[in-house]
Amino acid sequence: MSNIKACIFDLDGVIVDTAVYHYKAWKRLADELGINFTLEDNERLKGVSRMRSLDIILEIGGITKTDAEKEELATRKNTWYVDMINHMKPDEILPGAKEFVQACRDAGIKTALGSASKNSMTILQNTNIVHLFDAIIDGNKVSKAKPDPEVFLKGAEELEVAPADCVVFEDAIAGVEAAINGGMKVVGIGSPKVLVGANLVVSGLDKMSLSMLEEL
């Protein structure tokens, strides 16, 4: 085996795809505000914090709100989103994700979740995969957003593995940059055109293997 001792996985777009729920919740909010919010606009929200996402939507609509109003709007969106993910099922895990994480564990590689989402635990519990991770670092444990590497460095720390011996799996450019900033190798999940700088890019974890991991 190569020097890879740990794999750290982003949640959204890597293990599960909750993007559709984020979009539905933001779309509902935008509709209430009379803003035309499209799937194309939604692309700008990928890997972006909740408050920044709200700012982007308000910019699209040319609407100004006070900080207090923004807090209320963001909370409302999150309530709708949480209500939707509370009904998630194990069959919503992305193809190959569970199998690849398990294969890493079977090979003696430690596994961690590194997600900015404060709702990670809800999703992991509803899809029945909490047991697949030795450490779970989410938005409740970190304060700095990607591309700051805090979430991945905390993951390495909890696993007691040096950053250089970790591989991060990410679907957003901010996450790829965060992994690089943390001194880690990174596998992009998605398009090579978008995930520039990743050591390897695959379309999903169903296309990933331990032998590919060794070659990084």
C-alpha positions in Angstrom: 0.0 0.0 0.0 1.2 3.6 -0.6 1.6 6.1 2.2 -2.1 6.9 2.2 -3.4 6.3 5.7 -6.7 8.2 5.6 -9.4 9.3 3.2 -11.6 12.3 4.1 -14.9 12.6 2.2 -17.0 15.7 1.6 -20.6 14.8 2.1 -22.7 16.7 -0.5 -22.1 15.6 -4.0 -19.6 12.9 -3.0 -21.5 10.5 -0.6 -25.0 11.8 -1.1 -26.6 14.4 -3.3 -28.6 16.8 -1.2 -28.1 19.6 -3.8 -31.7 19.1 -5.1 -33.1 19.8 -1.6 -30.9 22.9 -1.2 -32.2 24.1 -4.6 -35.9 23.4 -3.7 -35.5 25.3 -0.4 -33.7 28.3 -2.0 -36.2 28.3 -4.9 -39.1 28.4 -2.5 -37.6 31.3 -0.7 -36.8 33.1 -4.0 -40.4 32.6 -5.2 -41.7 34.1 -2.0 -39.4 37.1 -2.5 -40.5 37.4 -6.2 -37.1 36.5 -7.5 -36.6 34.4 -10.6 -34.1 31.8 -9.3 -33.0 29.2 -11.9 -31.0 26.0 -11.9 -28.3 27.9 -13.7 -28.2 30.5 -10.8 -28.0 27.6 -8.4 -24.6 26.6 -9.8 -23.2 29.8 -8.2 -24.2 28.4 -4.8 -22.1 25.2 -4.9 -19.8 25.0 -1.9 -20.8 28.4 -0.7 -22.0 29.2 2.9 -25.7 29.7 3.7 -25.4 33.5 4.2 -23.3 34.0 1.1 -25.9 32.0 -0.9 -28.6 34.2 0.4 -26.6 37.3 -0.6 -26.2 35.9 -4.2 -30.0 35.3 -4.4 -30.8 38.8 -3.1 -28.3 40.3 -5.6 -30.0 38.4 -8.5 -33.3 40.0 -7.4 -31.8 43.4 -6.7 -33.2 43.3 -3.2 -31.6 44.7 -0.1 -32.3 43.3 3.4 -31.0 44.2 6.9 -28.8 41.7 8.7 -31.7 40.7 11.0 -34.0 40.1 8.0 -31.2 38.0 6.3 -30.9 35.9 9.4 -34.6 35.2 9.4 -34.7 34.3 5.7 -31.7 32.0 6.0 -33.3 30.3 9.0 -36.5 29.8 7.1 -34.7 28.3 4.1 -32.8 25.9 6.5 -36.0 24.8 8.2 -37.5 23.7 4.9 -34.2 22.0 3.9 -33.9 20.1 7.2 -37.5 19.0 6.9 -36.7 17.5 3.4 -33.5 15.8 4.5 -35.3 14.3 7.5 -37.1 12.1 5.0 -33.9 10.9 3.3 -33.5 7.1 2.8 -30.4 4.8 2.5 -31.2 4.5 -1.3 -30.2 8.1 -1.7 -26.5 7.3 -1.2 -24.6 8.0 -4.5 -23.6 4.9 -6.5 -20.5 3.2 -5.2 -20.0 5.6 -2.3 -20.8 3.1 0.5 -18.8 0.4 -1.2 -15.7 2.5 -1.7 -15.6 3.8 1.9 -16.0 0.3 3.2 -13.2 -0.9 0.9 -10.9 1.7 2.3 -11.8 0.6 5.8 -11.2 -3.1 4.9 -7.8 -2.1 3.6 -6.9 -0.5 6.9 -7.3 3.1 5.7 -9.0 5.4 8.2 -12.0 7.3 7.1 -13.5 10.7 8.0 -16.3 13.0 6.9 -15.3 16.6 6.2 -18.3 18.7 5.5 -19.3 22.3 6.1 -22.9 21.2 6.6 -24.3 21.5 10.1 -26.9 18.9 9.1 -24.3 16.2 8.3 -25.3 13.9 11.2 -29.0 14.0 10.3 -28.1 12.9 6.7 -25.7 10.2 7.9 -28.2 8.8 10.4 -31.1 8.8 7.9 -29.0 7.0 5.2 -27.6 4.7 7.9 -23.9 5.2 7.3 -22.6 6.9 10.5 -20.6 3.7 11.2 -18.5 4.1 8.1 -16.5 7.0 9.5 -13.9 7.1 12.2 -14.3 10.8 12.6 -17.1 13.2 11.6 -16.1 16.9 11.1 -19.0 19.1 10.2 -20.2 22.7 10.4 -20.7 22.4 14.1 -17.0 21.8 14.7 -15.5 24.3 12.3 -15.9 28.1 11.7 -13.8 28.7 8.6 -15.4 28.0 5.2 -13.5 26.2 2.4 -11.1 27.0 0.7 -9.7 27.4 4.2 -8.5 23.8 5.0 -9.8 23.8 8.7 -12.4 21.1 8.1 -9.8 18.7 6.6 -7.0 19.5 9.0 -9.4 18.8 11.9 -10.3 15.5 10.2 -6.6 14.5 10.0 -6.1 15.6 13.6 -8.9 13.4 14.9 -7.7 10.5 12.8 -4.1 11.1 14.1 -2.8 11.1 10.6 -0.4 13.7 9.0 -2.1 15.8 6.3 0.5 14.6 3.7 -0.9 11.0 4.3 -4.5 12.0 3.6 -6.6 12.0 0.4 -9.6 14.3 0.2 -12.7 13.5 -2.0 -14.4 16.7 -3.1 -17.0 17.9 -5.7 -16.5 21.7 -5.4 -13.5 23.8 -6.5 -13.4 25.5 -3.1 -13.1 22.0 -1.5 -10.3 21.0 -3.9 -8.5 24.2 -3.0 -9.0 23.6 0.7 -7.4 20.2 0.4 -4.4 21.6 -1.5 -4.1 24.4 1.1 -4.0 21.7 3.8 -1.2 19.9 2.1 -3.3 16.9 1.1 -3.8 14.9 -2.0 -7.3 15.4 -3.6 -9.6 13.4 -5.8 -12.2 15.5 -7.6 -15.7 14.1 -8.1 -17.2 15.7 -11.2 -15.7 17.5 -14.2 -11.9 17.9 -14.8 -12.6 21.2 -16.4 -14.1 22.5 -13.2 -12.0 20.7 -10.6 -8.6 22.2 -11.6 -5.7 21.2 -9.4 -7.0 17.9 -8.2 -4.6 14.9 -8.5 -7.3 12.8 -10.1 -10.9 13.5 -11.2 -13.6 10.8 -11.5 -17.3 11.1 -12.2 -18.2 9.4 -8.9 -17.0 7.0 -6.2 -18.4 4.1 -8.3 -15.4 4.8 -10.7 -12.9 4.8 -7.9 -10.7 1.8 -6.8 -8.1 1.1 -4.1 -5.5 0.6 -6.9 -6.2 4.2 -8.2 -5.7 5.4 -4.7 -2.3 3.8 -4.5 -1.2 5.5 -7.7 -1.9 9.1 -6.4 
